[in-house]
Amino acid sequence: MGGETGREDNNEKRQRYMNLPALEILLNEIDNKYTLAILGAKRAREIEQGSEPLVDNESIKSVTIALNEIAEKRITFMKIKSGIK
């Protein structure tokens, strides 16, 4: 039984430190996780270079802010290529 208590403590810690929004929410807005990674990284770079965040967020981390912008549909993307030829 002592093991279960430790497991619950670890789960609580994980949830407390886990960045939001959840991947499932983000993938509702973006077609796949690779596009999400590129879009998030590009937007985070813009924020680092001085662009104003488009959402209110307590985080100071540019990647977290960028992912929140994606989740709240504040930024969009357009694919210019449909695949590798």
C-alpha positions in Angstrom: 0.0 0.0 0.0 2.9 2.3 0.6 3.7 2.1 -3.1 0.4 3.5 -4.1 0.8 6.6 -2.0 4.2 7.2 -3.7 2.6 6.7 -7.1 -0.1 9.3 -6.3 2.5 11.8 -5.1 4.4 11.3 -8.4 1.2 11.8 -10.4 0.4 15.0 -8.5 3.9 16.3 -9.1 3.7 15.4 -12.8 0.4 17.2 -13.3 1.7 20.3 -11.4 4.7 20.7 -13.6 3.2 19.5 -16.9 2.9 22.3 -19.4 -0.5 23.1 -20.8 -2.3 22.9 -23.2 -2.5 19.1 -23.6 -1.3 17.6 -26.8 -4.8 16.3 -27.6 -6.1 19.9 -27.6 -3.4 21.1 -29.8 -3.8 18.3 -32.3 -7.4 19.4 -32.8 -6.1 22.6 -34.3 -3.0 21.2 -36.2 -3.0 18.2 -38.5 0.0 16.4 -37.0 2.6 16.7 -34.2 5.5 17.6 -36.6 3.6 20.6 -38.0 2.8 21.5 -34.4 6.5 21.4 -33.5 7.5 23.6 -36.4 4.7 26.1 -35.9 5.3 26.3 -32.2 9.0 26.7 -32.6 8.7 29.5 -35.2 6.2 31.4 -33.1 8.3 31.0 -30.0 11.2 32.4 -31.9 9.1 35.4 -32.9 8.2 36.0 -29.2 11.8 35.7 -28.2 12.7 38.4 -30.7 10.1 40.8 -29.3 6.7 40.0 -30.8 3.9 40.6 -28.3 2.1 37.5 -27.1 -1.4 37.1 -28.5 -2.8 35.5 -25.3 -2.7 36.3 -21.6 -0.4 33.8 -20.0 1.3 33.5 -16.7 4.2 31.7 -18.2 7.4 33.5 -19.2 8.5 30.6 -21.5 8.0 31.5 -25.2 7.2 27.9 -26.2 4.4 27.6 -23.7 3.0 31.0 -24.8 3.2 29.9 -28.5 1.4 26.6 -27.7 -1.3 28.5 -25.9 -1.7 30.8 -28.9 -2.2 27.7 -31.1 -4.7 26.2 -28.7 -6.7 29.4 -28.6 -6.7 29.7 -32.4 -4.8 33.0 -32.3 -2.3 31.9 -34.9 -2.9 29.8 -38.1 -0.7 28.3 -40.7 -0.9 27.4 -44.4 0.7 24.4 -45.9 2.6 25.3 -49.1 3.6 21.8 -50.0 1.6 18.6 -49.8 4.5 16.3 -49.6 8.0 15.3 -50.6 8.5 14.4 -54.3 
